[in-house]
Amino acid sequence: MTSDTQEMGVKRSAKGLVARDGFSTSLGVLAATLGSAVGLGNIWKFPYLTGENGGAAFILVYVIATLLVGLPVMISEHMLGRRARADAIQTLRVLAPKRQPWWLIGAAGCLSAFLILAFYTEVAGWVFAYIFKALTGSILSTDPTQTSGVFNDMATDPAQSLIWQWVVLAVVGAIIMLGVSKGIERATKRLMPVLFVLLIAVCVRSLTLDGAGEGVKFLLRPDFSKLSGEVLLVAMGLAFFKLSIGMGTMITYGSYFRRNQNIPVTASRVMLADLSVSLLAGMAIFPAVFAFGFSPDAGPSLLFITIPAVFASMPLGEVFIIFFFVLTAIAATGAMLSLFEVPVAVLNEQLGLSRVKATLLTMGLLVLVGAPAALSNSTLDDFKLFDKTMFDLYDYATSNILMPVGGLFLALFVGWVWGYDQVKSALSNDGALRNERVIRAFFGVVKFVTPVLVTLVLLDGLNII
């Protein structure tokens, strides 16, 4: 076996053992993992949930949830994926004691990834549509009535909703078909840095607006009276959603990691970058919210109402708004690549389908399952299950149930089944890294703290406590 094959790992096919694709460089690992974690969750979901749940107090809860739950679970997923060199389901089959059904964690993660794509592709479709609306200048206005009207007209049009969702699926599917190194890694490594630069530029411009100080206060001055069990649940669900954990993505990406990758350092960098982008997005959006008189709890449409107002007030705004939504689409694409790769890897490695066939099958299924989410604001706006539209139901089921459940059992598996010796071997790269203190701290948190916190959140979400 060649060194390249040893680095990538192997998989079994009908023709025997063949080389398994993987990330080719450490920079590619970081870029792809960042592309998964830093997406619309930062630019779309974090700002509007912050607005709905009281600003800085919510941010504080989110940071704590990320440190005690998000980061330990991310490290666990990377570690397990790299050790097994397999898809999310097969990873737990390989590493668990015989006949114990821990593989169901991977199956739940695969279901989570699929359902997230079913509604996330619709939001990404809005972003893609706004690129073309920016080209026509129809969204460049500081008038809330006009910007809200443009968004509502688009979201309530069934034809636009479905077509833009299909466009997103086609773009992501085309990249996935190219493979891990030539598709996912190449796309994220070239495009992610540009997004950071533009987001900083928007943030700077937003902070210079008249009345922006109220937005800064809203973000940075905590109101602890806003804290509740429901806010904790939302923050925990957001931590899973934004860091792409509990959905099989980080196990799958971990399986493509290089053998000498320092997993605790990589995961920590991803977490810090993700948090930084979230705060930058808040700084870009909320000063503008207050400066132009918008409501900070406007919901998912916040991005599409306030960002056009920011650009409408700045020189060459008609040019920069195009770039912004192009790059926001890139951020969404990076996250969707990791989600899409989960079912594709399972179909490829478990059923023996080629990457192209596995991608096309996933796309076809998403067309069917994603349509109810896409039509939740139009044709199916009156159709509800458990008092939720299909869009909201997919979101709730994944963010607040499936992903926390997956994270809980991953923590239990790592802490109580796999054990310290296996964790030490995996995170020290079989003794090549001298990081035992880090490993001990991680193991203590993932064994004792993380399961308790996730259990409390689940019980609260199920109205048991």
Secondary structure in CASP SS format (residue, H / E / C, confidence):
PFRMAT SS
TARGET T0000
AUTHOR 0000-0000-0000
METHOD secondary structure of the structure
MODEL  1
M C 1.00
T C 1.00
S H 1.00
D H 1.00
T H 1.00
Q H 1.00
E H 1.00
M H 1.00
G C 1.00
V E 1.00
K E 1.00
R E 1.00
S E 1.00
A C 1.00
K C 1.00
G E 1.00
L E 1.00
V E 1.00
A E 1.00
R C 1.00
D C 1.00
G C 1.00
F C 1.00
S C 1.00
T C 1.00
S H 1.00
L H 1.00
G H 1.00
V H 1.00
L H 1.00
A H 1.00
A H 1.00
T H 1.00
L H 1.00
G H 1.00
S H 1.00
A H 1.00
V C 1.00
G C 1.00
L H 1.00
G H 1.00
N H 1.00
I H 1.00
W H 1.00
K H 1.00
F H 1.00
P H 1.00
Y H 1.00
L H 1.00
T H 1.00
G H 1.00
E H 1.00
N C 1.00
G C 1.00
G C 1.00
A H 1.00
A H 1.00
F H 1.00
I H 1.00
L H 1.00
V H 1.00
Y H 1.00
V H 1.00
I H 1.00
A H 1.00
T H 1.00
L H 1.00
L H 1.00
V H 1.00
G H 1.00
L H 1.00
P H 1.00
V H 1.00
M H 1.00
I H 1.00
S H 1.00
E H 1.00
H H 1.00
M H 1.00
L H 1.00
G H 1.00
R H 1.00
R H 1.00
A H 1.00
R C 1.00
A C 1.00
D C 1.00
A H 1.00
I H 1.00
Q H 1.00
T H 1.00
L H 1.00
R H 1.00
V H 1.00
L H 1.00
A C 1.00
P C 1.00
K C 1.00
R C 1.00
Q C 1.00
P C 1.00
W C 1.00
W H 1.00
L H 1.00
I H 1.00
G H 1.00
A H 1.00
A H 1.00
G H 1.00
C H 1.00
L H 1.00
S H 1.00
A H 1.00
F H 1.00
L H 1.00
I H 1.00
L H 1.00
A H 1.00
F H 1.00
Y H 1.00
T H 1.00
E H 1.00
V H 1.00
A H 1.00
G H 1.00
W H 1.00
V H 1.00
F H 1.00
A H 1.00
Y H 1.00
I H 1.00
F H 1.00
K H 1.00
A H 1.00
L H 1.00
T H 1.00
G C 1.00
S C 1.00
I C 1.00
L C 1.00
S C 1.00
T C 1.00
D C 1.00
P H 1.00
T H 1.00
Q H 1.00
T H 1.00
S H 1.00
G H 1.00
V H 1.00
F H 1.00
N H 1.00
D H 1.00
M H 1.00
A H 1.00
T C 1.00
D C 1.00
P H 1.00
A H 1.00
Q H 1.00
S H 1.00
L H 1.00
I H 1.00
W H 1.00
Q H 1.00
W H 1.00
V H 1.00
V H 1.00
L H 1.00
A H 1.00
V H 1.00
V H 1.00
G H 1.00
A H 1.00
I H 1.00
I H 1.00
M H 1.00
L C 1.00
G C 1.00
V H 1.00
S H 1.00
K H 1.00
G H 1.00
I H 1.00
E H 1.00
R H 1.00
A H 1.00
T H 1.00
K H 1.00
R H 1.00
L H 1.00
M H 1.00
P H 1.00
V H 1.00
L H 1.00
F H 1.00
V H 1.00
L H 1.00
L H 1.00
I H 1.00
A H 1.00
V H 1.00
C H 1.00
V H 1.00
R H 1.00
S H 1.00
L H 1.00
T C 1.00
L C 1.00
D C 1.00
G C 1.00
A H 1.00
G H 1.00
E H 1.00
G H 1.00
V H 1.00
K H 1.00
F H 1.00
L H 1.00
L H 1.00
R C 1.00
P C 1.00
D C 1.00
F H 1.00
S H 1.00
K H 1.00
L C 1.00
S C 1.00
G H 1.00
E H 1.00
V H 1.00
L H 1.00
L H 1.00
V H 1.00
A H 1.00
M H 1.00
G H 1.00
L H 1.00
A H 1.00
F H 1.00
F H 1.00
K H 1.00
L C 1.00
S C 1.00
I C 1.00
G C 1.00
M C 1.00
G C 1.00
T H 1.00
M H 1.00
I H 1.00
T H 1.00
Y H 1.00
G H 1.00
S C 1.00
Y C 1.00
F C 1.00
R C 1.00
R C 1.00
N C 1.00
Q C 1.00
N C 1.00
I H 1.00
P H 1.00
V H 1.00
T H 1.00
A H 1.00
S H 1.00
R H 1.00
V H 1.00
M H 1.00
L H 1.00
A H 1.00
D H 1.00
L H 1.00
S H 1.00
V H 1.00
S H 1.00
L H 1.00
L H 1.00
A H 1.00
G H 1.00
M H 1.00
A H 1.00
I H 1.00
F H 1.00
P H 1.00
A H 1.00
V H 1.00
F H 1.00
A H 1.00
F C 1.00
G C 1.00
F C 1.00
S C 1.00
P C 1.00
D C 1.00
A C 1.00
G H 1.00
P H 1.00
S H 1.00
L H 1.00
L H 1.00
F H 1.00
I H 1.00
T H 1.00
I H 1.00
P H 1.00
A H 1.00
V H 1.00
F H 1.00
A H 1.00
S C 1.00
M C 1.00
P C 1.00
L C 1.00
G H 1.00
E H 1.00
V H 1.00
F H 1.00
I H 1.00
I H 1.00
F H 1.00
F H 1.00
F H 1.00
V H 1.00
L H 1.00
T H 1.00
A H 1.00
I H 1.00
A H 1.00
A H 1.00
T H 1.00
G H 1.00
A H 1.00
M H 1.00
L H 1.00
S H 1.00
L H 1.00
F H 1.00
E H 1.00
V H 1.00
P H 1.00
V H 1.00
A H 1.00
V H 1.00
L H 1.00
N H 1.00
E H 1.00
Q H 1.00
L C 1.00
G C 1.00
L C 1.00
S C 1.00
R H 1.00
V H 1.00
K H 1.00
A H 1.00
T H 1.00
L H 1.00
L H 1.00
T H 1.00
M H 1.00
G H 1.00
L H 1.00
L H 1.00
V H 1.00
L H 1.00
V H 1.00
G H 1.00
A H 1.00
P H 1.00
A H 1.00
A H 1.00
L C 1.00
S C 1.00
N C 1.00
S C 1.00
T C 1.00
L C 1.00
D C 1.00
D C 1.00
F C 1.00
K C 1.00
L E 1.00
F C 1.00
D C 1.00
K E 1.00
T C 1.00
M H 1.00
F H 1.00
D H 1.00
L H 1.00
Y H 1.00
D H 1.00
Y H 1.00
A H 1.00
T H 1.00
S H 1.00
N H 1.00
I H 1.00
L H 1.00
M H 1.00
P H 1.00
V H 1.00
G H 1.00
G H 1.00
L H 1.00
F H 1.00
L H 1.00
A H 1.00
L H 1.00
F H 1.00
V H 1.00
G H 1.00
W H 1.00
V H 1.00
W H 1.00
G C 1.00
Y H 1.00
D H 1.00
Q H 1.00
V H 1.00
K H 1.00
S H 1.00
A H 1.00
L H 1.00
S C 1.00
N C 1.00
D C 1.00
G C 1.00
A C 1.00
L C 1.00
R C 1.00
N C 1.00
E H 1.00
R H 1.00
V H 1.00
I H 1.00
R H 1.00
A H 1.00
F H 1.00
F H 1.00
G H 1.00
V H 1.00
V H 1.00
K H 1.00
F H 1.00
V H 1.00
T H 1.00
P H 1.00
V H 1.00
L H 1.00
V H 1.00
T H 1.00
L H 1.00
V H 1.00
L H 1.00
L H 1.00
D H 1.00
G H 1.00
L C 1.00
N C 1.00
I C 1.00
I C 1.00
END
